[in-house]
Amino acid sequence: MFIDFLSGRELTMQVLNGKFKNFLGSYKTLMFISLLSLLPAMLWQGEISAGAYFAALAVLAFQYVLSVHGRIHTLCLPLERLTDGGDHLYGTFNKRWYRPTARKLARTSALCPLITAISGSLGIIYLVVLVAFYLPRGLYLFNLMRNTEKIRERQWQYLLDEKPQVAVHMAGTQNVAYQINQWLPVLEKMPFQIVIVLREKHIHRSMLPTSLPVFFAKTLRELEHFETAGIKTVLYPANPQKNAQFLRLHTMSHFFINHGESDKAVNQSKMLLAYDKLLVGGPMAERRLRGSGLRLHDGQVVHVGRPQTELRLDKISPHATQTNITVLYAPTWEGFTEDSNYSSVSDFGIALLESLVGSSNIRVIFKPHPWTGSVNGATARAYQQMQAICAKHDFQHAGSDHDLYDLMNQSDILISDVSSVMNEYLYTEKPIIMTNTRHLDEKMLHEQFPSSCAAYILSTGEAGLSLLQRIDSHDSMVDRRRQVCNDSLGDFPGGSLERFSEVIMQSLSRTTQPPSTNGEVGA
């Protein structure tokens, strides 16, 4: 009971901490801070100079413009083609090198009244520089407001010119771009016209460059434009709430493609019942869904494998005579609830990294999930300690700018949690170690997480080095990994890329018989 109290207290503190950060970052708070910055000047000089007073008014006006910039832009242009460049009138000013966002400029400008009180000329220069940074966006917004109808028609024409057949719908908070990034190489090889539909513009800033057209759609009304433009099938790499806005368009087929194949409980959500088709890796995923009690309709589950693995991963025999070993340690994040917390970023992970210190023949790559530490304060603190260990002992800490598939190809063995990383690594046929942070016995572990049957089990972080040495001496699970790989990722005569393409093509043909769940596509 005491532990439950502490967990509830920690969760409450996390929520309050998040709200406090949002409060400090709001434009109203920043405008108040700008006024408050006059007080030190008044205490120091005994009065507020006319220059400081004028600077405060100018900053407040500037911050107000910044606060309404995004809303005005979206009102004028709720449907927009996003590009890396863009022109000043018809495109979108979204250059990747142009980093100062409106909120950053608003925060920086809050110091202007104080600087003006110290030195009037310096304060004026400071404000002029900030306005200069905003000027390209301001001019673009002015042109947009003056030519709204013309630009809207141009954006609509951009969509029609693409003659799209398939849309990929993406929505979510910060750090969700990885969900679409892993699908880009697959989607770019499809023989039909695809457009990517983003519901938040920030996702585009973290997306990898792609040849596929990318559109921003603010509201439900804009989604209807895609139906009018000829979209027949919508693909969903994740399950955010805004998916429901597209799902209401019943003339389209809605396919959930997911952003990973794992034993996590999130892959058994009742939200999955809303989709026409659930494209999963192989028989293991279907058993997981049916075993959870979901009332799936006939033909709803379709096996397509994981085309990404086929495109990006090297299938090689496990190392046998190598002197040096590269270990990829890729733990998952903590989830939104304790029941969904499979992460070893904790005392477990700290002990694991420390056990590998001093091993001259082991190279360590630490690649945590992008959301690690975003929900749980204890996880965030453990993550910091693990980063410090990596820095001190020359372990590679791979951030979001490092491609996971490249790291998989570099490695000789994987250490991971219950995660899609483990399932995709099966394709390489190289050894896998799965952390047993819940200290389940082997039978229960295999029942709850069937993919664990292909992995060596690590129940304490301290035992990491000894297990690695034992596997390096004799890898006894080669055949077992191949069996579980076929069960998890499927086995298709033409490969998973061809299988995925066939299933989508069938949806575009508007035939009535659903695709079968075996190697053949239904009529």
Disulfide bonds with the S-S distance in Angstrom:
none
